[in-house]
Amino acid sequence: MPKTAGSSFLVILKHIYGSRLQTIYKTEEGVARIWEEGLPEIPPGKDAIHGHFPATRSLVERYPKARLVAWVREPVARMISYYHFWKREKPHGNPRHDDFLARKYSLLEFARLDYMKAEMFEYFRRISVERFGFIGMVEYFDKDIRLLADQMGWTLPEIPLANVTPQKKRIDEAEKRELEEILSGEIAFYRKVKKMRGRM
């Protein structure tokens, strides 16, 4: 999902898989098809698929031996990063982003949008979280990427920091508490993953 070190992970996957990596980010590349429970066009000779899309039953049935990997991030920090990312991103045809820029939403207004406050659930609701082979945590990225590399037999390049949102204005405690209330469901899910990873 967005703002969970996906760009840094992509640099690593490109190093490991090269031309055997398929990225799926845009509608024309198959993202919409996956969200609608369909299958994207994956050319022969690809060993890994990377992008902003959910794991679905269709994907699991098509690639039963594939290992599902996802990254999560503490929800309040992710929402703040996402908000500032959207503020600095120029219009590019995403109607939700266009609406966000036109309305000049505040951080809390942005977080309250239905499609934002439940975004993590949308990525994970189709396949049980226990079905994933690995769920990394952005807060432990260096440690987790090395753990994943050991499990996969990868030789890592120098670990990059890519697409990092510039330093953001700090929020006050009242705003943070309100964000925690808005994102309470996502925070509970994040804690579940944290417990699964033995970090609680």
C-alpha positions in Angstrom: 0.0 0.0 0.0 1.2 3.6 -0.5 3.7 5.2 1.9 5.1 1.9 3.2 8.6 2.0 1.8 7.4 0.6 -1.5 9.9 2.6 -3.6 12.8 1.4 -1.5 11.6 -2.1 -1.8 11.2 -1.7 -5.5 14.9 -0.7 -5.9 15.9 -3.9 -4.1 13.6 -6.1 -6.2 14.9 -4.6 -9.4 18.5 -5.4 -8.2 17.5 -9.0 -7.5 15.1 -9.8 -10.3 16.0 -7.4 -13.1 13.9 -8.0 -16.2 12.1 -10.8 -14.4 10.3 -8.3 -12.2 6.8 -7.0 -13.3 5.6 -3.7 -11.8 1.9 -3.0 -11.6 1.0 0.6 -10.6 -1.3 2.1 -13.2 -4.8 1.2 -14.5 -3.4 0.3 -17.9 -0.8 -2.0 -16.2 -3.6 -4.0 -14.4 -4.2 -2.5 -11.0 -7.9 -2.0 -11.6 -8.2 -5.5 -12.9 -6.7 -6.9 -9.6 -9.0 -4.7 -7.5 -12.0 -6.1 -9.4 -10.8 -9.7 -8.5 -9.4 -10.2 -12.0 -6.0 -11.1 -13.2 -3.4 -8.7 -14.7 -1.5 -9.5 -17.8 1.8 -11.0 -16.6 4.2 -11.8 -19.5 6.1 -15.1 -19.4 9.4 -15.1 -17.6 8.4 -13.0 -14.6 9.3 -14.2 -11.2 8.0 -11.3 -9.1 5.2 -8.8 -9.2 5.3 -5.5 -7.3 2.9 -2.6 -6.9 0.0 -1.0 -5.0 -2.6 -3.8 -5.2 -4.2 -6.3 -2.8 -3.6 -10.0 -2.7 -6.7 -11.7 -4.1 -8.0 -15.2 -4.5 -7.5 -15.0 -8.2 -3.8 -14.2 -7.8 -3.3 -16.9 -5.2 -5.1 -19.5 -7.4 -3.1 -18.5 -10.5 0.2 -18.5 -8.6 -0.2 -21.0 -5.8 3.5 -21.3 -5.1 4.1 -17.5 -4.9 5.0 -16.0 -1.6 2.9 -13.0 -0.6 4.9 -10.1 0.8 3.5 -6.9 2.1 4.7 -3.9 4.2 2.8 -2.1 6.8 3.4 1.2 8.7 2.2 2.7 12.0 -1.1 4.2 10.7 -0.8 7.7 12.2 2.7 8.1 10.7 1.5 6.7 7.4 -1.5 9.0 7.2 0.7 12.1 7.9 3.2 11.0 5.3 0.5 10.3 2.8 -1.2 13.7 3.4 2.0 15.6 2.7 2.9 13.4 -0.3 -0.5 14.3 -1.8 0.0 18.0 -1.1 3.2 18.2 -3.0 2.2 15.8 -5.8 1.0 17.6 -9.0 -2.3 16.5 -10.6 -1.9 13.3 -12.6 -5.4 12.1 -13.5 -6.4 10.5 -10.1 -9.9 12.0 -9.5 -9.5 11.6 -5.7 -6.2 13.4 -5.7 -7.7 16.1 -7.9 -10.5 16.6 -5.5 -8.1 16.7 -2.6 -6.1 19.5 -4.2 -9.2 21.5 -5.2 -10.8 21.3 -1.7 -7.5 21.9 0.2 -8.4 19.3 2.9 -6.8 19.6 6.3 -4.9 16.5 7.7 -7.9 15.5 9.8 -10.4 16.0 6.9 -8.1 13.9 4.7 -7.9 11.1 7.3 -11.7 11.1 7.7 -12.3 10.4 4.0 -13.9 7.0 3.8 -11.4 5.7 1.2 -8.5 6.9 3.4 -9.4 5.8 6.9 -10.1 2.2 5.8 -7.4 1.9 3.2 -5.3 -0.7 5.1 -8.4 -3.0 5.4 -9.0 -2.7 1.6 -5.6 -4.1 0.9 -5.8 -7.0 3.4 -9.5 -8.0 3.5 -9.5 -10.5 0.7 -6.8 -12.9 1.9 -6.2 -13.7 5.6 -3.1 -11.9 7.0 -1.9 -15.3 8.2 -1.7 -16.4 4.5 1.2 -14.0 3.8 4.6 -15.4 3.7 6.1 -12.1 5.1 4.8 -8.8 6.4 7.5 -6.3 7.0 7.2 -3.2 9.2 8.5 0.1 7.9 9.7 1.1 11.4 12.0 -1.9 11.2 12.8 -1.7 7.5 16.6 -2.4 7.7 16.1 -5.4 10.0 13.1 -6.8 8.2 14.6 -6.5 4.7 17.6 -8.4 5.9 15.3 -11.1 7.5 13.3 -11.4 4.3 16.6 -11.6 2.2 17.8 -14.5 4.4 14.5 -16.3 4.0 14.5 -15.8 0.2 18.2 -16.4 -0.4 18.7 -12.8 -1.8 22.0 -10.9 -1.9 21.0 -7.4 -1.0 22.4 -4.2 -2.5 23.0 -1.2 -0.4 19.7 -0.5 1.2 18.2 2.6 -0.4 15.8 5.3 0.9 13.6 6.2 -2.0 10.5 8.5 -2.4 10.9 9.8 1.2 8.5 12.5 2.0 10.4 15.6 3.1 10.4 16.6 6.8 6.8 17.3 7.8 5.4 19.8 10.3 4.9 18.3 13.7 1.3 17.8 14.8 0.1 18.6 18.4 -1.0 16.1 20.9 -4.7 16.9 20.4 -4.5 16.4 16.7 -2.6 13.2 17.2 -5.2 11.8 19.6 -7.9 12.6 17.0 -6.0 10.9 14.3 -5.7 7.8 16.6 -9.4 7.8 17.1 -10.1 8.1 13.3 -7.6 5.3 12.6 -8.5 3.1 15.5 -9.4 0.1 13.3 -6.2 0.4 11.3 -4.2 0.8 14.6 -5.8 -2.4 15.9 -4.8 -4.3 12.7 -1.3 -2.9 12.9 -0.9 -4.1 16.5 -2.1 -7.6 15.3 0.7 -7.7 12.8 3.1 -6.4 15.4 2.1 -9.2 17.7 2.4 -11.7 14.9 6.0 -10.5 14.4 6.7 -10.8 18.1 7.1 -7.1 18.6 4.5 -6.6 21.4 
